[in-house]
Amino acid sequence: MTKTIGIIAEDVSDVEIITEFLCKYMQKNKFSIKKFTGNGCGKLRNKCDSWASSLFKSGCDHVIVFHDLDRNDEKKLRKLLMEKVSTEKYPNSLIVIPIEEMEAWLLTDVEAIKQVFSLSKAPSEMHDCESVSSPKEHLEAMVWKISKKRYVNTIHNKKIAQLTSLDNLLKCQSFSTFDKYVRERICVI
């Protein structure tokens, strides 16, 4: 049985990352994705309620909202998003707030980064990727320092996500919320 998962995210790159992560739990032919992207966080916050409604009306079994924390207060941001996409209104929904950006999740697997960029050596491992300020820029600087290769999130994020191990992703507390929901509500590994 195929499940349809609605994703509301800031941009297409985020949807690609999440799709790759979902493939770590189930085969690609066992789920389909419908999406809305805000091209930034402002539109996402303003439209997520109507988008969630549209996704459920179009047959989605689950809707997951991804909003980077950036430098916001997590409690305030979560409250704002939950007012719009509450589990009372949308029982099969989840709000995930990557700390500080979704790219922090990609930083968890330096071997994946090494493979994607064909680096001569893996970057140094980080113990707490969610404490990195501006993970996207950090990833860019890390790759440039080792190889003088350009990191472009719209090209490389999907490739890194595809190779990133689930064990490494679980090092991020904000990812564990997504992991638990997928395991308990969407599928069984």
C-alpha positions as CSV (number, residue, x, y, z in Angstrom):
1,M,0.0,0.0,0.0
2,T,1.4,3.4,-1.0
3,K,1.2,6.3,1.4
4,T,0.9,9.9,0.3
5,I,2.9,12.3,2.4
6,G,2.4,16.0,2.2
7,I,5.5,18.1,2.9
8,I,5.4,21.8,3.6
9,A,8.9,23.3,3.6
10,E,10.8,26.4,2.9
11,D,12.2,25.4,-0.5
12,V,12.4,22.5,-3.0
13,S,15.8,21.5,-1.7
14,D,14.3,20.8,1.7
15,V,11.6,18.6,0.1
16,E,14.3,16.7,-1.7
17,I,16.2,16.1,1.5
18,I,13.1,14.9,3.3
19,T,12.3,12.6,0.4
20,E,15.7,11.0,0.6
21,F,15.3,10.6,4.4
22,L,12.0,8.9,3.9
23,C,13.7,6.4,1.6
24,K,15.7,5.3,4.6
25,Y,12.5,4.0,6.2
26,M,10.6,2.6,3.1
27,Q,11.1,1.9,-0.5
28,K,10.5,4.8,-2.9
29,N,7.6,2.9,-4.6
30,K,5.8,2.7,-1.2
31,F,5.2,6.4,-0.8
32,S,4.5,9.5,-2.9
33,I,5.1,13.2,-2.0
34,K,2.8,16.2,-2.5
35,K,4.3,19.5,-1.5
36,F,4.1,23.2,-1.0
37,T,7.1,25.3,-0.6
38,G,7.2,28.9,0.7
39,N,10.4,30.0,-1.0
40,G,11.4,31.2,2.5
41,C,9.9,31.1,6.0
42,G,7.5,34.1,5.8
43,K,5.2,32.6,3.2
44,L,5.4,29.2,4.8
45,R,4.2,30.6,8.2
46,N,1.4,32.5,6.5
47,K,0.1,29.8,4.2
48,C,0.8,26.5,6.1
49,D,-2.8,26.1,7.4
50,S,-4.4,26.4,4.0
51,W,-1.6,24.3,2.5
52,A,-2.1,21.6,5.1
53,S,-5.9,21.6,4.4
54,S,-5.3,21.4,0.6
55,L,-2.8,18.5,1.1
56,F,-5.2,16.5,3.2
57,K,-8.1,17.2,0.8
58,S,-6.0,16.0,-2.0
59,G,-5.5,12.6,-0.4
60,C,-2.4,12.9,1.8
61,D,-2.2,10.4,4.7
62,H,0.2,12.6,6.6
63,V,1.4,16.2,6.4
64,I,4.8,17.3,7.8
65,V,5.7,20.9,8.2
66,F,9.5,21.8,8.2
67,H,10.6,25.2,9.3
68,D,14.2,26.0,10.1
69,L,14.7,27.6,13.5
70,D,17.3,30.0,12.1
71,R,17.7,32.4,15.0
72,N,14.1,32.3,16.3
73,D,12.9,31.3,19.7
74,E,11.9,27.6,19.3
75,K,9.0,27.7,21.7
76,K,7.5,30.8,20.1
77,L,7.9,29.4,16.6
78,R,6.5,26.0,17.5
79,K,3.5,27.7,19.2
80,L,2.9,29.8,16.1
81,L,3.0,26.8,13.7
82,M,0.9,24.6,16.0
83,E,-1.8,27.3,16.1
84,K,-2.0,26.9,12.3
85,V,-1.4,23.2,11.9
86,S,-2.6,21.7,15.2
87,T,-2.9,18.0,15.7
88,E,-6.5,18.6,16.8
89,K,-7.3,20.0,13.4
90,Y,-5.0,17.8,11.5
91,P,-4.4,14.5,13.5
92,N,-1.9,13.1,11.1
93,S,0.4,16.1,11.1
94,L,3.8,16.9,12.5
95,I,5.8,20.1,12.9
96,V,9.6,19.6,12.6
97,I,12.0,22.5,13.4
98,P,15.5,21.7,12.4
99,I,18.1,23.6,14.6
100,E,19.3,26.0,13.1
101,E,18.8,24.8,9.5
102,M,18.2,21.5,7.9
103,E,21.8,21.5,6.7
104,A,22.8,20.8,10.3
105,W,21.4,17.3,9.7
106,L,23.6,16.9,6.7
107,L,26.7,17.9,8.7
108,T,26.2,14.7,10.8
109,D,27.7,12.4,8.2
110,V,31.2,13.6,7.1
111,E,31.7,10.4,5.0
112,A,28.6,11.3,3.0
113,I,30.1,14.8,2.4
114,K,33.4,13.2,1.4
115,Q,31.8,11.0,-1.1
116,V,29.5,13.6,-2.7
117,F,32.5,16.0,-3.2
118,S,35.1,13.3,-3.9
119,L,37.2,14.8,-1.2
120,S,40.7,13.4,-0.5
121,K,39.8,13.2,3.2
122,A,36.7,13.5,5.3
123,P,36.0,16.8,7.1
124,S,36.4,16.7,10.9
125,E,33.5,15.2,12.7
126,M,31.3,17.5,14.8
127,H,29.9,16.4,18.1
128,D,26.9,18.7,18.0
129,C,25.9,19.8,14.5
130,E,22.8,21.6,15.8
131,S,25.0,24.0,17.7
132,V,26.7,25.2,14.4
133,S,25.8,28.7,13.5
134,S,24.7,29.0,9.9
135,P,25.1,25.3,8.9
136,K,24.7,25.9,5.2
137,E,27.5,28.4,5.2
138,H,29.6,26.1,7.5
139,L,29.1,23.2,5.0
140,E,30.2,25.5,2.1
141,A,33.3,26.7,4.0
142,M,34.2,23.1,5.0
143,V,34.1,21.8,1.5
144,W,35.9,24.8,0.1
145,K,38.7,24.5,2.7
146,I,39.4,20.9,1.8
147,S,38.9,20.9,-2.0
148,K,38.3,24.4,-3.4
149,K,35.0,22.9,-4.7
150,R,31.8,24.9,-4.6
151,Y,28.9,23.6,-2.5
152,V,25.5,24.6,-3.9
153,N,22.6,23.5,-1.7
154,T,20.2,23.1,-4.6
155,I,22.6,20.6,-6.2
156,H,24.4,18.9,-3.3
157,N,21.9,18.7,-0.4
158,K,19.9,15.9,-2.1
159,K,23.1,13.9,-2.8
160,I,24.4,14.3,0.7
161,A,21.0,13.3,2.2
162,Q,20.9,10.2,0.0
163,L,24.2,9.0,1.5
164,T,23.7,10.2,5.1
165,S,23.2,7.3,7.5
166,L,20.2,7.2,9.7
167,D,22.4,6.5,12.8
168,N,24.2,9.8,12.2
169,L,21.0,11.7,11.7
170,L,19.7,10.5,15.0
171,K,22.5,12.5,16.7
172,C,20.3,15.6,16.1
173,Q,17.5,16.0,18.6
174,S,15.3,17.8,16.1
175,F,15.6,14.9,13.7
176,S,14.6,12.4,16.3
177,T,11.1,13.9,16.4
178,F,10.7,13.2,12.7
179,D,12.2,9.7,13.1
180,K,9.8,8.8,15.9
181,Y,6.8,10.0,13.9
182,V,7.8,8.1,10.8
183,R,8.5,4.9,12.7
184,E,5.4,5.0,14.8
185,R,2.8,6.6,12.5
186,I,3.9,6.1,8.8
187,C,5.8,2.9,8.6
188,V,7.9,0.2,10.3
189,I,11.5,-0.4,9.3
